[in-house]
Amino acid sequence: MPRQFPIERVRNIGIAAHIDAGKTTTTERILFYTGKKHKLGEVDEGTADMDWMQQEKERGITITSAATTCYWRDHCINIIDTPGHVDFTAEVERCLRVLDGVVVVFCAVGGVEPQSETVWHQADRYNVPRIAFVNKMDRIGADFFRVLDMMVEKLQAKPIPIQIPIGAENEFSGVVDLIKMKAVRWNAEDLGQTYVYEEIPEELRELAEEYREKLLEEVASEDEVLMEKYLEGEEISEEEIKRVLREMTISNRGVPVLCGAALRNIGVQPILDAVVDFLPSPVDIPPVEGEHPETGEIETRKASDDEPLAALVFKVMTDPNVDRLVYVRIYSGTLKRGQVVYNPGRKRKERVMRILRVHANKYQNINEAYAGDIVALVGP
């Protein structure tokens, strides 16, 4: 079966946060809007797909990293929903190694909390590009601009707001898109599946123009041609802003920041747009390095189906339905069902009996996996 999506249209992302920032709720909304599920699951009711272990349903927290694949704007997005609880930090670390980008969810009330700092510094260690989503803008005490300040103070990050909220707490009703310079409001009647662009409310226009100006300054300072346009007072197009923001994000020179209230179905689709627009595909990151098992020499592998197979196991699980599951990220080459691969950890060759595309604890059999894919394998 030929590759369904070119590798340039693949995104391997994690969703990470401090406990109770609304990370799993955000992931559930993403699955709903991408058509991956037809009914909204709630963490508090124990119906969230990504929290599938019995302990997770009972406690309302994410313990293991659930993996899933969804599709948006003709892109394939592999998502790993990582635990936010400090006891499961090692689980997060294992996942960050195989991800190309991370959506970090912050609580608009709590801001940058201890586990968010831990995850952030782990992502620094692996040079993983990030976008940020300030969630729970409808909660009492929500303050988007304070979270931006905390990102600078506590994380030494360079937040670049591409939205500002319309109102806060009970008054929160949508966002202002600073790239399009339009207000965006979601339709509550269809659970936020549709949204409309409208003119920016008069009382917010001055603030929106101030933050639009900051955004233009940021992108212009990174690109000589845009700097010239900016100084001449010429219009900088939406495509130009996105292009430079993408370069800044991939090289970790800036973090695009969005906001919303996932539980109220406000602001989730722009996260998916930002994943597609700003986070890297497997070919946008440096080739992976590894040690040749026989010669001991360091070799590199580009993210291409034509290179020899190189894959990293980042998680092994037992599952009541399929016995032992091995989660792998394929960096280069292709992997076919029935293929014999060399396992350097065990110093022996093993046959891949089944390849599975995973959705939380549901599995779909596939015959072949390609460079950039995250799949689960069932061995001998």
C-alpha positions in Angstrom: 0.0 0.0 0.0 1.6 3.3 -1.1 2.3 6.1 1.4 -1.0 8.0 2.1 0.6 11.3 2.9 4.0 12.7 1.7 6.4 12.9 4.6 6.3 16.8 4.4 2.6 16.5 5.4 3.3 14.4 8.5 3.5 15.9 12.0 4.6 13.9 15.1 3.5 16.0 18.1 3.1 15.6 21.8 0.6 17.4 24.0 2.1 18.2 27.4 1.2 20.2 30.5 1.0 20.5 34.2 -1.7 18.3 35.7 -5.2 19.8 35.4 -4.3 22.4 32.7 -6.9 20.7 30.5 -4.5 18.8 28.3 -6.5 15.6 27.8 -9.7 17.7 27.3 -7.9 19.6 24.6 -6.8 16.3 22.9 -10.4 15.0 23.1 -11.6 18.1 21.3 -8.9 17.7 18.7 -10.1 14.2 18.0 -13.7 15.3 17.8 -13.0 18.2 15.3 -10.8 16.0 13.1 -13.6 13.5 12.8 -11.6 10.8 14.7 -14.5 10.4 17.2 -18.2 11.4 16.9 -19.0 12.1 20.5 -17.2 14.3 22.9 -15.5 12.5 25.8 -15.0 14.2 29.2 -12.2 13.5 31.6 -14.4 14.2 34.7 -17.0 11.7 33.5 -14.4 9.0 32.7 -15.3 9.0 29.0 -12.1 10.4 27.6 -10.7 8.2 24.8 -7.1 9.0 25.6 -7.5 8.1 29.3 -8.3 4.5 28.7 -6.7 2.7 31.6 -9.1 1.9 34.5 -7.0 3.9 37.0 -7.1 6.9 34.6 -10.9 6.8 34.3 -11.2 6.6 38.1 -8.7 9.4 38.9 -9.3 11.7 35.9 -5.5 11.9 35.2 -3.3 10.7 32.4 -0.8 8.0 33.5 0.5 6.4 30.3 1.1 8.2 27.0 -1.7 7.3 24.7 -1.0 7.6 21.0 -3.4 8.4 18.2 -3.4 9.5 14.5 -5.8 12.1 13.1 -6.0 14.2 9.9 -6.4 18.0 9.4 -6.0 20.1 6.2 -4.7 17.1 4.3 -2.0 16.4 6.9 -1.4 13.3 9.0 -0.9 14.2 12.7 0.4 11.6 15.1 -0.4 12.8 18.6 0.9 11.5 21.9 -1.0 12.7 25.0 1.6 12.6 27.8 1.0 12.5 31.6 1.0 15.8 33.4 1.5 14.3 36.9 5.0 14.8 38.3 5.2 11.0 39.2 5.2 10.2 35.5 8.0 12.5 34.3 10.0 9.6 32.9 7.1 8.7 30.6 7.1 12.2 29.2 10.9 12.2 28.7 10.7 8.9 26.7 8.1 10.4 24.4 9.9 13.7 23.8 12.8 11.8 22.2 10.6 10.7 19.4 8.5 13.8 18.8 9.2 16.6 16.3 7.0 19.2 18.1 5.0 19.8 21.2 1.9 21.7 22.1 2.3 22.9 25.6 -1.0 23.6 27.4 -0.9 26.2 30.2 -3.8 27.0 32.6 -4.8 30.7 32.2 -5.2 30.8 36.0 -2.2 28.8 37.2 0.1 29.9 34.4 3.6 28.3 34.3 3.4 25.6 37.0 6.2 23.2 38.2 5.4 20.3 35.8 5.1 22.8 32.9 8.7 23.9 33.7 9.9 20.3 33.8 8.4 19.5 30.5 9.7 22.7 29.0 13.3 22.0 30.1 13.0 18.4 28.8 11.9 19.8 25.4 14.9 22.2 25.6 17.2 19.3 26.1 15.9 17.6 22.9 15.6 20.8 21.0 11.9 20.1 20.4 10.0 23.1 18.8 6.9 24.2 20.7 3.6 26.1 20.4 1.7 27.1 23.5 -2.0 27.1 24.2 -3.3 29.1 27.1 -6.4 27.1 28.2 -9.3 27.7 30.7 -9.7 31.4 29.7 -13.2 31.1 31.0 -12.1 30.4 34.6 -12.2 32.9 37.4 -8.7 34.5 37.6 -7.8 33.8 34.0 -5.2 36.2 32.7 -3.6 35.6 29.3 -1.1 38.4 29.5 0.2 37.3 32.9 0.9 33.8 31.4 3.0 35.4 28.7 5.0 37.2 31.3 5.5 34.0 33.3 6.7 32.2 30.1 9.5 34.9 29.9 10.3 34.9 33.6 10.2 31.2 34.4 11.0 29.5 31.1 13.3 32.1 29.5 11.0 31.6 26.4 10.2 34.0 23.7 6.4 33.9 23.4 4.9 35.3 20.3 1.1 35.8 20.7 -0.7 35.1 17.4 -4.1 35.6 19.2 -5.4 37.6 22.1 -8.6 36.7 24.0 -12.0 38.5 23.7 -12.8 39.0 27.3 -11.8 36.7 30.2 -13.5 34.6 32.9 -17.3 34.7 32.4 -16.9 37.3 29.6 -14.6 35.1 27.5 -16.3 34.7 24.1 -13.6 34.1 21.4 -10.2 35.3 20.2 -8.7 37.9 18.0 -6.6 36.4 15.2 -3.6 38.8 15.0 -2.4 37.3 11.6 -5.8 37.8 9.9 -6.8 40.8 12.2 -10.3 39.4 12.6 -12.3 38.3 15.7 -13.2 34.6 15.8 -16.3 33.3 17.6 -17.4 29.7 17.9 -20.9 28.3 17.6 -22.1 26.8 20.9 -25.0 25.0 19.2 -22.9 22.5 17.2 -20.3 22.1 20.0 -17.9 24.6 18.4 -17.6 22.7 15.1 -18.2 25.9 13.2 -16.9 29.4 13.8 -17.1 32.8 12.1 -14.7 35.6 11.4 -16.0 39.0 12.1 -14.7 42.5 12.7 -12.7 43.1 15.9 -14.9 44.7 18.7 -14.2 48.4 19.0 -13.1 48.2 22.6 -10.4 45.7 21.7 -9.1 47.3 18.5 -6.4 49.4 20.1 -5.0 46.4 22.1 -5.2 44.2 18.9 -3.3 46.7 16.9 -0.6 47.0 19.6 -0.1 43.2 19.6 -0.3 43.0 15.8 2.5 45.6 15.7 4.6 43.5 18.1 4.0 40.4 15.9 5.1 42.3 12.8 8.2 43.6 14.6 9.2 40.0 15.6 8.8 38.6 12.1 10.4 41.6 10.4 13.5 41.4 12.7 14.1 37.8 11.4 13.9 38.6 7.7 15.7 41.3 5.8 13.1 41.6 3.0 10.3 41.9 5.5 12.3 44.4 7.6 12.5 46.6 4.5 8.8 46.2 3.8 8.1 47.0 7.5 10.2 50.1 7.5 8.7 51.3 4.2 5.2 50.9 5.7 4.3 48.2 3.1 1.8 45.5 3.9 3.3 42.2 5.1 1.1 39.3 3.8 -0.4 36.5 5.9 1.8 33.9 4.0 5.0 35.9 4.8 4.1 36.1 8.5 3.4 32.4 8.6 6.6 31.5 6.7 8.8 33.4 9.2 6.9 32.2 12.2 7.4 28.7 11.0 11.2 29.2 10.6 11.4 30.8 14.1 9.4 27.9 15.7 11.4 25.1 14.1 14.7 26.7 15.1 13.4 27.4 18.6 13.8 31.2 18.3 10.1 31.8 19.2 6.9 30.1 20.5 3.6 31.0 18.9 0.9 31.4 21.6 -2.8 30.8 21.2 -5.6 30.8 23.7 -9.1 29.3 24.3 -11.3 27.3 26.6 -11.3 23.6 25.4 -14.1 22.5 27.7 -16.4 25.2 26.2 -15.2 24.2 22.7 -13.5 27.6 22.0 -10.2 27.9 20.3 -9.3 24.3 19.5 -9.2 24.3 15.6 -6.6 27.1 15.5 -4.2 24.7 17.5 -4.5 22.2 14.6 -3.9 25.0 12.1 -0.8 26.1 14.1 0.5 22.5 14.2 0.3 22.3 10.4 1.6 25.8 9.8 4.4 26.1 12.4 5.6 22.7 13.7 8.1 20.7 11.7 7.6 17.6 9.5 10.2 14.8 9.9 12.2 16.4 7.0 12.5 19.8 8.7 14.6 18.4 11.6 18.3 17.3 11.4 19.0 13.7 10.3 19.0 11.2 13.2 22.4 9.8 14.4 23.0 6.2 15.6 25.7 3.7 16.2 26.0 0.9 13.6 25.5 -2.4 15.6 28.4 -4.2 13.9 31.0 -1.6 13.2 30.3 0.7 16.1 30.6 3.7 13.8 28.2 6.7 14.1 25.9 6.9 11.0 23.2 9.4 10.1 19.9 8.6 8.5 17.8 11.2 6.6 14.0 11.1 7.0 13.4 9.2 3.7 11.7 6.0 2.7 14.7 5.3 0.5 17.2 5.1 3.3 17.9 1.9 5.3 15.5 1.2 8.1 16.2 3.0 11.4 13.6 3.0 14.2 13.6 3.7 17.9 11.5 1.8 20.4 10.2 4.3 23.0 7.7 2.3 24.9 6.8 -1.4 25.6 3.4 -2.3 26.9 1.4 -5.4 27.7 -2.2 -5.2 26.4 -4.9 -7.8 27.2 -6.0 -7.9 23.5 -2.7 -8.2 21.7 -0.1 -9.3 24.3 3.2 -7.3 24.1 3.1 -4.1 22.2 6.2 -2.2 21.1 5.8 1.5 20.2 8.3 2.7 17.6 9.1 5.8 15.8 10.4 5.1 12.3 13.1 7.6 11.4 14.1 6.2 7.9 13.2 3.5 5.5 10.0 1.4 5.5 8.8 -1.5 7.6 6.6 -4.2 6.2 4.6 -6.8 8.0 6.5 -10.1 8.2 9.9 -8.3 7.8 12.9 -9.5 9.8 14.6 -6.6 11.7 17.7 -6.4 13.8 17.1 -5.6 17.5 20.4 -4.2 18.9 19.1 -4.3 22.4 18.7 -8.0 22.3 21.5 -8.5 19.7 19.3 -10.7 17.5 17.0 -10.6 14.5 13.2 -10.6 15.1 10.2 -10.9 12.8 7.5 -8.2 12.8 4.3 -10.1 13.0 1.8 -7.2 12.9 2.0 -3.4 12.5 -0.7 -1.4 14.2 -1.9 2.1 13.9 -3.0 3.1 17.4 -5.9 5.1 18.7 -5.6 5.1 22.5 -6.4 1.4 23.2 -7.9 0.6 19.8 -5.8 -0.8 16.9 -5.9 -0.9 13.2 -3.8 -3.4 11.3 -1.6 -2.0 8.5 0.7 -3.8 6.1 3.5 -1.2 5.9 4.8 1.8 7.9 7.0 4.6 6.5 9.7 7.1 7.6 8.1 9.5 10.1 5.4 7.1 11.3 4.7 6.3 14.9 3.2 2.8 15.1 3.0 -0.2 17.4 4.5 -3.6 16.6 3.6 -7.1 17.7 6.7 -9.3 17.7 7.2 -13.0 17.6 
